[in-house]
Amino acid sequence: MLEKFHAFVMDEQGVTAIEYGLIAALIAVAVIAVVTTIGTRLNEAFQSICTKLNNNTACT
């Protein structure tokens, strides 16, 4: 019984899978943050262009 417990504790396969899962989750969070920021800035840029093209009247 003690040998099986020791083998379970020393097994690193599950740890590797969890590490890859955490790395994938962190990458996903970073991608979402970057895309959100870029989307907001692009929206602001297009709104500015639209306003200038429409003689300073607001765009929807």
PQR file with spaces between the fields and no chain letter, atoms N, CA, C, O and H, PARSE charges and radii, in Angstrom:
ATOM       1  N    MET     1       0.820   -1.192    0.000 -0.4000 1.5000
ATOM       2  CA   MET     1       0.000    0.000    0.000 -0.0000 2.0000
ATOM       3  C    MET     1       0.862    1.252    0.000  0.5500 1.7000
ATOM       4  O    MET     1       0.584    2.202   -0.733 -0.5500 1.4000
ATOM       5  N    LEU     2       1.899    1.256    0.815 -0.4000 1.5000
ATOM       6  CA   LEU     2       2.803    2.394    0.898 -0.0000 2.0000
ATOM       7  C    LEU     2       3.534    2.601   -0.427  0.5500 1.7000
ATOM       8  O    LEU     2       3.802    3.738   -0.815 -0.5500 1.4000
ATOM       9  H    LEU     2       2.124    0.485    1.410  0.4000 1.0000
ATOM      10  N    GLU     3       3.854    1.521   -1.119 -0.4000 1.5000
ATOM      11  CA   GLU     3       4.532    1.619   -2.413 -0.0000 2.0000
ATOM      12  C    GLU     3       3.630    2.294   -3.447  0.5500 1.7000
ATOM      13  O    GLU     3       4.101    3.107   -4.243 -0.5500 1.4000
ATOM      14  H    GLU     3       3.636    0.597   -0.805  0.4000 1.0000
ATOM      15  N    LYS     4       2.347    1.965   -3.439 -0.4000 1.5000
ATOM      16  CA   LYS     4       1.409    2.583   -4.380 -0.0000 2.0000
ATOM      17  C    LYS     4       1.250    4.069   -4.087  0.5500 1.7000
ATOM      18  O    LYS     4       1.173    4.880   -5.010 -0.5500 1.4000
ATOM      19  H    LYS     4       1.965    1.305   -2.792  0.4000 1.0000
ATOM      20  N    PHE     5       1.201    4.425   -2.818 -0.4000 1.5000
ATOM      21  CA   PHE     5       1.085    5.838   -2.450 -0.0000 2.0000
ATOM      22  C    PHE     5       2.336    6.598   -2.896  0.5500 1.7000
ATOM      23  O    PHE     5       2.241    7.708   -3.419 -0.5500 1.4000
ATOM      24  H    PHE     5       1.264    3.766   -2.068  0.4000 1.0000
ATOM      25  N    HIS     6       3.497    6.000   -2.689 -0.4000 1.5000
ATOM      26  CA   HIS     6       4.749    6.629   -3.098 -0.0000 2.0000
ATOM      27  C    HIS     6       4.787    6.788   -4.624  0.5500 1.7000
ATOM      28  O    HIS     6       5.212    7.831   -5.120 -0.5500 1.4000
ATOM      29  H    HIS     6       3.575    5.098   -2.264  0.4000 1.0000
ATOM      30  N    ALA     7       4.355    5.780   -5.364 -0.4000 1.5000
ATOM      31  CA   ALA     7       4.317    5.863   -6.828 -0.0000 2.0000
ATOM      32  C    ALA     7       3.353    6.957   -7.270  0.5500 1.7000
ATOM      33  O    ALA     7       3.636    7.681   -8.224 -0.5500 1.4000
ATOM      34  H    ALA     7       4.010    4.932   -4.961  0.4000 1.0000
ATOM      35  N    PHE     8       2.216    7.086   -6.585 -0.4000 1.5000
ATOM      36  CA   PHE     8       1.240    8.132   -6.903 -0.0000 2.0000
ATOM      37  C    PHE     8       1.827    9.518   -6.680  0.5500 1.7000
ATOM      38  O    PHE     8       1.640   10.409   -7.508 -0.5500 1.4000
ATOM      39  H    PHE     8       1.986    6.498   -5.809  0.4000 1.0000
ATOM      40  N    VAL     9       2.529    9.709   -5.580 -0.4000 1.5000
ATOM      41  CA   VAL     9       3.125   11.005   -5.261 -0.0000 2.0000
ATOM      42  C    VAL     9       4.228   11.354   -6.257  0.5500 1.7000
ATOM      43  O    VAL     9       4.386   12.519   -6.622 -0.5500 1.4000
ATOM      44  H    VAL     9       2.681    8.985   -4.907  0.4000 1.0000
ATOM      45  N    MET    10       4.982   10.367   -6.693 -0.4000 1.5000
ATOM      46  CA   MET    10       6.102   10.618   -7.599 -0.0000 2.0000
ATOM      47  C    MET    10       5.664   10.755   -9.058  0.5500 1.7000
ATOM      48  O    MET    10       6.453   11.217   -9.882 -0.5500 1.4000
ATOM      49  H    MET    10       4.853    9.421   -6.397  0.4000 1.0000
ATOM      50  N    ASP    11       4.432   10.369   -9.404 -0.4000 1.5000
ATOM      51  CA   ASP    11       3.941   10.460  -10.777 -0.0000 2.0000
ATOM      52  C    ASP    11       3.760   11.922  -11.160  0.5500 1.7000
ATOM      53  O    ASP    11       3.047   12.654  -10.475 -0.5500 1.4000
ATOM      54  H    ASP    11       3.791    9.993   -8.735  0.4000 1.0000
ATOM      55  N    GLU    12       4.398   12.359  -12.249 -0.4000 1.5000
ATOM      56  CA   GLU    12       4.356   13.750  -12.666 -0.0000 2.0000
ATOM      57  C    GLU    12       3.528   13.980  -13.920  0.5500 1.7000
ATOM      58  O    GLU    12       3.473   15.111  -14.404 -0.5500 1.4000
ATOM      59  H    GLU    12       4.977   11.764  -12.806  0.4000 1.0000
ATOM      60  N    GLN    13       2.891   12.970  -14.458 -0.4000 1.5000
ATOM      61  CA   GLN    13       2.110   13.146  -15.678 -0.0000 2.0000
ATOM      62  C    GLN    13       0.946   14.102  -15.469  0.5500 1.7000
ATOM      63  O    GLN    13       0.711   14.973  -16.306 -0.5500 1.4000
ATOM      64  H    GLN    13       2.936   12.052  -14.065  0.4000 1.0000
ATOM      65  N    GLY    14       0.227   13.961  -14.393 -0.4000 1.5000
ATOM      66  CA   GLY    14      -0.896   14.839  -14.115 -0.0000 2.0000
ATOM      67  C    GLY    14      -0.455   16.273  -13.892  0.5500 1.7000
ATOM      68  O    GLY    14      -1.144   17.210  -14.296 -0.5500 1.4000
ATOM      69  H    GLY    14       0.418   13.253  -13.712  0.4000 1.0000
ATOM      70  N    VAL    15       0.682   16.445  -13.256 -0.4000 1.5000
ATOM      71  CA   VAL    15       1.207   17.778  -12.994 -0.0000 2.0000
ATOM      72  C    VAL    15       1.525   18.474  -14.315  0.5500 1.7000
ATOM      73  O    VAL    15       1.242   19.662  -14.468 -0.5500 1.4000
ATOM      74  H    VAL    15       1.242   15.684  -12.928  0.4000 1.0000
ATOM      75  N    THR    16       2.101   17.761  -15.255 -0.4000 1.5000
ATOM      76  CA   THR    16       2.433   18.335  -16.554 -0.0000 2.0000
ATOM      77  C    THR    16       1.172   18.770  -17.282  0.5500 1.7000
ATOM      78  O    THR    16       1.147   19.845  -17.881 -0.5500 1.4000
ATOM      79  H    THR    16       2.331   16.795  -15.130  0.4000 1.0000
ATOM      80  N    ALA    17       0.138   17.966  -17.243 -0.4000 1.5000
ATOM      81  CA   ALA    17      -1.113   18.319  -17.902 -0.0000 2.0000
ATOM      82  C    ALA    17      -1.729   19.568  -17.272  0.5500 1.7000
ATOM      83  O    ALA    17      -2.250   20.431  -17.978 -0.5500 1.4000
ATOM      84  H    ALA    17       0.157   17.092  -16.757  0.4000 1.0000
ATOM      85  N    ILE    18      -1.669   19.662  -15.963 -0.4000 1.5000
ATOM      86  CA   ILE    18      -2.200   20.844  -15.278 -0.0000 2.0000
ATOM      87  C    ILE    18      -1.388   22.079  -15.648  0.5500 1.7000
ATOM      88  O    ILE    18      -1.952   23.153  -15.855 -0.5500 1.4000
ATOM      89  H    ILE    18      -1.246   18.961  -15.389  0.4000 1.0000
ATOM      90  N    GLU    19      -0.078   21.934  -15.730 -0.4000 1.5000
ATOM      91  CA   GLU    19       0.772   23.068  -16.113 -0.0000 2.0000
ATOM      92  C    GLU    19       0.432   23.554  -17.517  0.5500 1.7000
ATOM      93  O    GLU    19       0.337   24.759  -17.747 -0.5500 1.4000
ATOM      94  H    GLU    19       0.380   21.061  -15.561  0.4000 1.0000
ATOM      95  N    TYR    20       0.247   22.635  -18.451 -0.4000 1.5000
ATOM      96  CA   TYR    20      -0.118   23.027  -19.810 -0.0000 2.0000
ATOM      97  C    TYR    20      -1.491   23.697  -19.826  0.5500 1.7000
ATOM      98  O    TYR    20      -1.711   24.648  -20.575 -0.5500 1.4000
ATOM      99  H    TYR    20       0.324   21.656  -18.264  0.4000 1.0000
ATOM     100  N    GLY    21      -2.392   23.212  -19.019 -0.4000 1.5000
ATOM     101  CA   GLY    21      -3.715   23.835  -18.926 -0.0000 2.0000
ATOM     102  C    GLY    21      -3.640   25.248  -18.381  0.5500 1.7000
ATOM     103  O    GLY    21      -4.319   26.144  -18.884 -0.5500 1.4000
ATOM     104  H    GLY    21      -2.213   22.439  -18.410  0.4000 1.0000
ATOM     105  N    LEU    22      -2.826   25.457  -17.361 -0.4000 1.5000
ATOM     106  CA   LEU    22      -2.661   26.800  -16.802 -0.0000 2.0000
ATOM     107  C    LEU    22      -2.000   27.745  -17.799  0.5500 1.7000
ATOM     108  O    LEU    22      -2.391   28.907  -17.902 -0.5500 1.4000
ATOM     109  H    LEU    22      -2.275   24.729  -16.953  0.4000 1.0000
ATOM     110  N    ILE    23      -1.012   27.261  -18.528 -0.4000 1.5000
ATOM     111  CA   ILE    23      -0.356   28.087  -19.538 -0.0000 2.0000
ATOM     112  C    ILE    23      -1.356   28.473  -20.626  0.5500 1.7000
ATOM     113  O    ILE    23      -1.393   29.627  -21.052 -0.5500 1.4000
ATOM     114  H    ILE    23      -0.695   26.316  -18.445  0.4000 1.0000
ATOM     115  N    ALA    24      -2.163   27.519  -21.076 -0.4000 1.5000
ATOM     116  CA   ALA    24      -3.165   27.811  -22.102 -0.0000 2.0000
ATOM     117  C    ALA    24      -4.184   28.830  -21.597  0.5500 1.7000
ATOM     118  O    ALA    24      -4.605   29.711  -22.348 -0.5500 1.4000
ATOM     119  H    ALA    24      -2.133   26.581  -20.730  0.4000 1.0000
ATOM     120  N    ALA    25      -4.579   28.716  -20.338 -0.4000 1.5000
ATOM     121  CA   ALA    25      -5.537   29.669  -19.766 -0.0000 2.0000
ATOM     122  C    ALA    25      -4.928   31.069  -19.682  0.5500 1.7000
ATOM     123  O    ALA    25      -5.606   32.051  -19.985 -0.5500 1.4000
ATOM     124  H    ALA    25      -4.238   28.001  -19.728  0.4000 1.0000
ATOM     125  N    LEU    26      -3.677   31.175  -19.279 -0.4000 1.5000
ATOM     126  CA   LEU    26      -3.018   32.480  -19.202 -0.0000 2.0000
ATOM     127  C    LEU    26      -2.865   33.109  -20.585  0.5500 1.7000
ATOM     128  O    LEU    26      -3.042   34.317  -20.744 -0.5500 1.4000
ATOM     129  H    LEU    26      -3.127   30.377  -19.032  0.4000 1.0000
ATOM     130  N    ILE    27      -2.540   32.298  -21.575 -0.4000 1.5000
ATOM     131  CA   ILE    27      -2.434   32.811  -22.940 -0.0000 2.0000
ATOM     132  C    ILE    27      -3.789   33.299  -23.420  0.5500 1.7000
ATOM     133  O    ILE    27      -3.876   34.346  -24.061 -0.5500 1.4000
ATOM     134  H    ILE    27      -2.397   31.317  -21.446  0.4000 1.0000
ATOM     135  N    ALA    28      -4.855   32.554  -23.118 -0.4000 1.5000
ATOM     136  CA   ALA    28      -6.198   32.966  -23.521 -0.0000 2.0000
ATOM     137  C    ALA    28      -6.588   34.291  -22.878  0.5500 1.7000
ATOM     138  O    ALA    28      -7.167   35.152  -23.540 -0.5500 1.4000
ATOM     139  H    ALA    28      -4.785   31.703  -22.597  0.4000 1.0000
ATOM     140  N    VAL    29      -6.280   34.462  -21.610 -0.4000 1.5000
ATOM     141  CA   VAL    29      -6.593   35.718  -20.920 -0.0000 2.0000
ATOM     142  C    VAL    29      -5.822   36.871  -21.555  0.5500 1.7000
ATOM     143  O    VAL    29      -6.376   37.951  -21.758 -0.5500 1.4000
ATOM     144  H    VAL    29      -5.809   33.762  -21.072  0.4000 1.0000
ATOM     145  N    ALA    30      -4.553   36.648  -21.866 -0.4000 1.5000
ATOM     146  CA   ALA    30      -3.745   37.698  -22.490 -0.0000 2.0000
ATOM     147  C    ALA    30      -4.294   38.070  -23.861  0.5500 1.7000
ATOM     148  O    ALA    30      -4.366   39.251  -24.200 -0.5500 1.4000
ATOM     149  H    ALA    30      -4.103   35.770  -21.701  0.4000 1.0000
ATOM     150  N    VAL    31      -4.677   37.080  -24.646 -0.4000 1.5000
ATOM     151  CA   VAL    31      -5.232   37.349  -25.976 -0.0000 2.0000
ATOM     152  C    VAL    31      -6.530   38.138  -25.866  0.5500 1.7000
ATOM     153  O    VAL    31      -6.746   39.080  -26.627 -0.5500 1.4000
ATOM     154  H    VAL    31      -4.619   36.121  -24.371  0.4000 1.0000
ATOM     155  N    ILE    32      -7.388   37.768  -24.936 -0.4000 1.5000
ATOM     156  CA   ILE    32      -8.658   38.488  -24.751 -0.0000 2.0000
ATOM     157  C    ILE    32      -8.397   39.930  -24.358  0.5500 1.7000
ATOM     158  O    ILE    32      -9.055   40.838  -24.865 -0.5500 1.4000
ATOM     159  H    ILE    32      -7.213   37.002  -24.317  0.4000 1.0000
ATOM     160  N    ALA    33      -7.448   40.152  -23.465 -0.4000 1.5000
ATOM     161  CA   ALA    33      -7.132   41.515  -23.029 -0.0000 2.0000
ATOM     162  C    ALA    33      -6.606   42.350  -24.183  0.5500 1.7000
ATOM     163  O    ALA    33      -7.004   43.503  -24.342 -0.5500 1.4000
ATOM     164  H    ALA    33      -6.914   39.414  -23.053  0.4000 1.0000
ATOM     165  N    VAL    34      -5.722   41.789  -24.986 -0.4000 1.5000
ATOM     166  CA   VAL    34      -5.145   42.523  -26.112 -0.0000 2.0000
ATOM     167  C    VAL    34      -6.212   42.820  -27.163  0.5500 1.7000
ATOM     168  O    VAL    34      -6.286   43.941  -27.667 -0.5500 1.4000
ATOM     169  H    VAL    34      -5.399   40.852  -24.857  0.4000 1.0000
ATOM     170  N    VAL    35      -7.024   41.846  -27.493 -0.4000 1.5000
ATOM     171  CA   VAL    35      -8.060   42.048  -28.511 -0.0000 2.0000
ATOM     172  C    VAL    35      -9.073   43.086  -28.040  0.5500 1.7000
ATOM     173  O    VAL    35      -9.520   43.911  -28.836 -0.5500 1.4000
ATOM     174  H    VAL    35      -6.963   40.936  -27.084  0.4000 1.0000
ATOM     175  N    THR    36      -9.436   43.061  -26.780 -0.4000 1.5000
ATOM     176  CA   THR    36     -10.371   44.050  -26.243 -0.0000 2.0000
ATOM     177  C    THR    36      -9.786   45.453  -26.334  0.5500 1.7000
ATOM     178  O    THR    36     -10.475   46.391  -26.735 -0.5500 1.4000
ATOM     179  H    THR    36      -9.072   42.391  -26.133  0.4000 1.0000
ATOM     180  N    THR    37      -8.525   45.599  -25.965 -0.4000 1.5000
ATOM     181  CA   THR    37      -7.870   46.903  -26.024 -0.0000 2.0000
ATOM     182  C    THR    37      -7.772   47.409  -27.457  0.5500 1.7000
ATOM     183  O    THR    37      -8.060   48.575  -27.729 -0.5500 1.4000
ATOM     184  H    THR    37      -7.964   44.838  -25.639  0.4000 1.0000
ATOM     185  N    ILE    38      -7.371   46.543  -28.364 -0.4000 1.5000
ATOM     186  CA   ILE    38      -7.263   46.940  -29.763 -0.0000 2.0000
ATOM     187  C    ILE    38      -8.635   47.304  -30.317  0.5500 1.7000
ATOM     188  O    ILE    38      -8.764   48.280  -31.057 -0.5500 1.4000
ATOM     189  H    ILE    38      -7.137   45.597  -28.143  0.4000 1.0000
ATOM     190  N    GLY    39      -9.660   46.531  -29.969 -0.4000 1.5000
ATOM     191  CA   GLY    39     -11.009   46.824  -30.436 -0.0000 2.0000
ATOM     192  C    GLY    39     -11.503   48.175  -29.965  0.5500 1.7000
ATOM     193  O    GLY    39     -12.127   48.914  -30.726 -0.5500 1.4000
ATOM     194  H    GLY    39      -9.556   45.738  -29.368  0.4000 1.0000
ATOM     195  N    THR    40     -11.226   48.497  -28.719 -0.4000 1.5000
ATOM     196  CA   THR    40     -11.644   49.794  -28.180 -0.0000 2.0000
ATOM     197  C    THR    40     -10.928   50.928  -28.902  0.5500 1.7000
ATOM     198  O    THR    40     -11.551   51.923  -29.274 -0.5500 1.4000
ATOM     199  H    THR    40     -10.718   47.896  -28.101  0.4000 1.0000
ATOM     200  N    ARG    41      -9.643   50.784  -29.098 -0.4000 1.5000
ATOM     201  CA   ARG    41      -8.875   51.842  -29.777 -0.0000 2.0000
ATOM     202  C    ARG    41      -9.297   51.987  -31.233  0.5500 1.7000
ATOM     203  O    ARG    41      -9.374   53.104  -31.745 -0.5500 1.4000
ATOM     204  H    ARG    41      -9.137   49.977  -28.796  0.4000 1.0000
ATOM     205  N    LEU    42      -9.571   50.870  -31.908 -0.4000 1.5000
ATOM     206  CA   LEU    42     -10.044   50.954  -33.287 -0.0000 2.0000
ATOM     207  C    LEU    42     -11.398   51.651  -33.354  0.5500 1.7000
ATOM     208  O    LEU    42     -11.636   52.462  -34.250 -0.5500 1.4000
ATOM     209  H    LEU    42      -9.508   49.963  -31.492  0.4000 1.0000
ATOM     210  N    ASN    43     -12.275   51.343  -32.422 -0.4000 1.5000
ATOM     211  CA   ASN    43     -13.588   51.987  -32.387 -0.0000 2.0000
ATOM     212  C    ASN    43     -13.435   53.492  -32.198  0.5500 1.7000
ATOM     213  O    ASN    43     -14.107   54.273  -32.871 -0.5500 1.4000
ATOM     214  H    ASN    43     -12.081   50.684  -31.695  0.4000 1.0000
ATOM     215  N    GLU    44     -12.563   53.899  -31.296 -0.4000 1.5000
ATOM     216  CA   GLU    44     -12.325   55.331  -31.079 -0.0000 2.0000
ATOM     217  C    GLU    44     -11.774   55.993  -32.340  0.5500 1.7000
ATOM     218  O    GLU    44     -12.176   57.105  -32.683 -0.5500 1.4000
ATOM     219  H    GLU    44     -12.016   53.265  -30.749  0.4000 1.0000
ATOM     220  N    ALA    45     -10.864   55.320  -33.028 -0.4000 1.5000
ATOM     221  CA   ALA    45     -10.284   55.876  -34.246 -0.0000 2.0000
ATOM     222  C    ALA    45     -11.346   56.033  -35.331  0.5500 1.7000
ATOM     223  O    ALA    45     -11.404   57.068  -35.995 -0.5500 1.4000
ATOM     224  H    ALA    45     -10.538   54.416  -32.750  0.4000 1.0000
ATOM     225  N    PHE    46     -12.186   55.012  -35.516 -0.4000 1.5000
ATOM     226  CA   PHE    46     -13.227   55.098  -36.534 -0.0000 2.0000
ATOM     227  C    PHE    46     -14.281   56.151  -36.179  0.5500 1.7000
ATOM     228  O    PHE    46     -14.812   56.824  -37.063 -0.5500 1.4000
ATOM     229  H    PHE    46     -12.139   54.171  -34.976  0.4000 1.0000
ATOM     230  N    GLN    47     -14.577   56.288  -34.902 -0.4000 1.5000
ATOM     231  CA   GLN    47     -15.516   57.328  -34.488 -0.0000 2.0000
ATOM     232  C    GLN    47     -14.943   58.714  -34.785  0.5500 1.7000
ATOM     233  O    GLN    47     -15.667   59.605  -35.230 -0.5500 1.4000
ATOM     234  H    GLN    47     -14.145   55.742  -34.184  0.4000 1.0000
ATOM     235  N    SER    48     -13.661   58.893  -34.543 -0.4000 1.5000
ATOM     236  CA   SER    48     -13.011   60.175  -34.828 -0.0000 2.0000
ATOM     237  C    SER    48     -13.039   60.477  -36.322  0.5500 1.7000
ATOM     238  O    SER    48     -13.344   61.599  -36.727 -0.5500 1.4000
ATOM     239  H    SER    48     -13.072   58.169  -34.182  0.4000 1.0000
ATOM     240  N    ILE    49     -12.726   59.488  -37.130 -0.4000 1.5000
ATOM     241  CA   ILE    49     -12.747   59.667  -38.585 -0.0000 2.0000
ATOM     242  C    ILE    49     -14.161   59.992  -39.060  0.5500 1.7000
ATOM     243  O    ILE    49     -14.361   60.886  -39.883 -0.5500 1.4000
ATOM     244  H    ILE    49     -12.479   58.576  -36.801  0.4000 1.0000
ATOM     245  N    CYS    50     -15.131   59.262  -38.536 -0.4000 1.5000
ATOM     246  CA   CYS    50     -16.526   59.485  -38.914 -0.0000 2.0000
ATOM     247  C    CYS    50     -16.971   60.897  -38.547  0.5500 1.7000
ATOM     248  O    CYS    50     -17.631   61.565  -39.343 -0.5500 1.4000
ATOM     249  H    CYS    50     -14.969   58.536  -37.868  0.4000 1.0000
ATOM     250  N    THR    51     -16.621   61.348  -37.368 -0.4000 1.5000
ATOM     251  CA   THR    51     -16.988   62.694  -36.920 -0.0000 2.0000
ATOM     252  C    THR    51     -16.366   63.754  -37.823  0.5500 1.7000
ATOM     253  O    THR    51     -17.025   64.732  -38.174 -0.5500 1.4000
ATOM     254  H    THR    51     -16.085   60.806  -36.721  0.4000 1.0000
ATOM     255  N    LYS    52     -15.113   63.568  -38.196 -0.4000 1.5000
ATOM     256  CA   LYS    52     -14.445   64.535  -39.061 -0.0000 2.0000
ATOM     257  C    LYS    52     -15.050   64.546  -40.466  0.5500 1.7000
ATOM     258  O    LYS    52     -15.152   65.598  -41.097 -0.5500 1.4000
ATOM     259  H    LYS    52     -14.578   62.774  -37.911  0.4000 1.0000
ATOM     260  N    LEU    53     -15.446   63.375  -40.945 -0.4000 1.5000
ATOM     261  CA   LEU    53     -16.060   63.312  -42.273 -0.0000 2.0000
ATOM     262  C    LEU    53     -17.461   63.905  -42.298  0.5500 1.7000
ATOM     263  O    LEU    53     -17.918   64.379  -43.338 -0.5500 1.4000
ATOM     264  H    LEU    53     -15.362   62.521  -40.433  0.4000 1.0000
ATOM     265  N    ASN    54     -18.137   63.881  -41.168 -0.4000 1.5000
ATOM     266  CA   ASN    54     -19.507   64.405  -41.087 -0.0000 2.0000
ATOM     267  C    ASN    54     -19.547   65.817  -40.524  0.5500 1.7000
ATOM     268  O    ASN    54     -20.549   66.215  -39.930 -0.5500 1.4000
ATOM     269  H    ASN    54     -17.765   63.496  -40.323  0.4000 1.0000
ATOM     270  N    ASN    55     -18.475   66.580  -40.700 -0.4000 1.5000
ATOM     271  CA   ASN    55     -18.428   67.974  -40.239 -0.0000 2.0000
ATOM     272  C    ASN    55     -18.766   68.112  -38.758  0.5500 1.7000
ATOM     273  O    ASN    55     -19.598   68.932  -38.369 -0.5500 1.4000
ATOM     274  H    ASN    55     -17.661   66.257  -41.182  0.4000 1.0000
ATOM     275  N    ASN    56     -18.106   67.297  -37.944 -0.4000 1.5000
ATOM     276  CA   ASN    56     -18.217   67.365  -36.477 -0.0000 2.0000
ATOM     277  C    ASN    56     -19.591   67.010  -35.924  0.5500 1.7000
ATOM     278  O    ASN    56     -19.890   67.375  -34.787 -0.5500 1.4000
ATOM     279  H    ASN    56     -17.430   66.631  -38.260  0.4000 1.0000
ATOM     280  N    THR    57     -20.426   66.324  -36.669 -0.4000 1.5000
ATOM     281  CA   THR    57     -21.666   65.816  -36.088 -0.0000 2.0000
ATOM     282  C    THR    57     -21.398   64.395  -35.605  0.5500 1.7000
ATOM     283  O    THR    57     -20.595   63.668  -36.190 -0.5500 1.4000
ATOM     284  H    THR    57     -20.182   66.028  -37.592  0.4000 1.0000
ATOM     285  N    ALA    58     -22.068   64.018  -34.551 -0.4000 1.5000
ATOM     286  CA   ALA    58     -21.807   62.733  -33.911 -0.0000 2.0000
ATOM     287  C    ALA    58     -22.197   61.561  -34.827  0.5500 1.7000
ATOM     288  O    ALA    58     -23.168   61.636  -35.580 -0.5500 1.4000
ATOM     289  H    ALA    58     -22.720   64.608  -34.076  0.4000 1.0000
ATOM     290  N    CYS    59     -21.441   60.519  -34.743 -0.4000 1.5000
ATOM     291  CA   CYS    59     -21.709   59.281  -35.490 -0.0000 2.0000
ATOM     292  C    CYS    59     -22.261   58.240  -34.518  0.5500 1.7000
ATOM     293  O    CYS    59     -21.945   58.254  -33.329 -0.5500 1.4000
ATOM     294  H    CYS    59     -20.653   60.458  -34.131  0.4000 1.0000
ATOM     295  N    THR    60     -23.075   57.355  -35.035 -0.4000 1.5000
ATOM     296  CA   THR    60     -23.625   56.297  -34.181 -0.0000 2.0000
ATOM     297  C    THR    60     -22.970   54.983  -34.452  0.5500 1.7000
ATOM     298  O    THR    60     -23.311   53.982  -33.822 -0.5500 1.4000
ATOM     299  H    THR    60     -23.332   57.344  -36.002  0.4000 1.0000
